[in-house]
């Protein structure tokens, strides 16, 4: 994900799950012909440039194995919290899995299903 509009749409209009090392925002778009897009936000609060890039690389690597879980057309933004800099990869992976599972379960992996009493 590279466009600011995509980041804004996911953060402002998507679901959010916070964990100690990261926060994940997921927005399901109507256009399911597009592949899922993933973006990362690692602020200066995480550390210097070298540390921020290391955290981004680790998160990118972890997302490669999880990309097929995302529905087509979805926008995912993963924001690293300061503890991500010192977290082991196993912990980052576990927290990313929990966040993704909660977001997908909450939003449904397909188009929004009608709620009880709605059609």
N, C-alpha and C positions, 0 to 999 in steps of 0.2 A: 504494500500500500504506500503510495507516494503523495497523493493529492490531499491537501488540507481539508477539502470538503468531505472526503471519505472518513478522515479521522474525526471531524466534528460530528458527522452523522452517527457514527458508532458511539461516541462518548455521550452526546446529548440526547439521542433518541433510542439508544439501545439499552439492553439489560446490563446490570453491573453486579459483579461478585468481587468482594475484597478478601484478600488473604494477607497474612503478615508480610510476605515477600513480594506480592504482586496484586494488581487489580486488573480484571479482565472485563471488557465491554464488548457485547455482541449485538449486532443489528442484523436482522434478516431483511434483505431487500426483496422487492417484488420480482425483479428480473433474475429468474433462476437459470438463465442461459449463461450467466457469467460465473467464472470460478470464484471460490472464496478468496478474500483478500485479508492479509494479516499485516498489522503495523505494530511497531514497538515504540514506546516512549520511555526514555531513561534520562531523568533530569540530573542536574548537578548535585542534588542532594544525595545521590547514590555514590558519587565520588568524582575523581578527576577523569579526564578524557580517556585514559587507558582503562580505568576500571569500568567506566560506562560502556566502552566498546566491548570489553570482555563480557559484561552482563548481556549486552545485545546479542553477541555471538552465541552465548550459551542458550538464551531464550529462542533464538532462531533455530538452532540445532534441535532443541526439544520440540518445537512446533512442527518441524518437518515430518516427524513420526505421527503427529496428531492431526495433520491437515485433512486427511480423509474423513475425520469425524464431523467436520464442518459442513453444513448444508451449502449447496451451490448458491451463489449470489450473496453470501453472508459477508459482513465486515466485522473483523475482530481486531480490537486494540488491546495490547498487553502493556500495562504500565508497571515498571519496576519500582518497588519501594526501597528505601535505603538498606534494609536488611538483606536484599538480594545480592549485594556485593560480597557478603561473607557467607552466604548460604551455599551448602553443598549442592551439587547437581541433582542428587536424589531428592532433596527437599524441594527444589524448584520444580522438578518433574511432578512430584506428588501434589504440590499446591496448584500447579497448572492443570493437572487432571481433575482435581476437585472443582476448580473454578469452571472449567469447560463442561463437566458433567452437570453442574448446577445450572449453568446458563442454558444448555441444550435441553435439560429436563423442564426448566421453567418456561422457555420459549417454544418448546416443541421443535423437533428437527425438520419439520415441513412447514407448509403454510399454516397460519394460525387457525386452529380448530375452533368452532363456535363453543362458547361457554354454555353451561347449563341454562336452559331457558331462552337462549339466543339462537337465531338461525341466520 
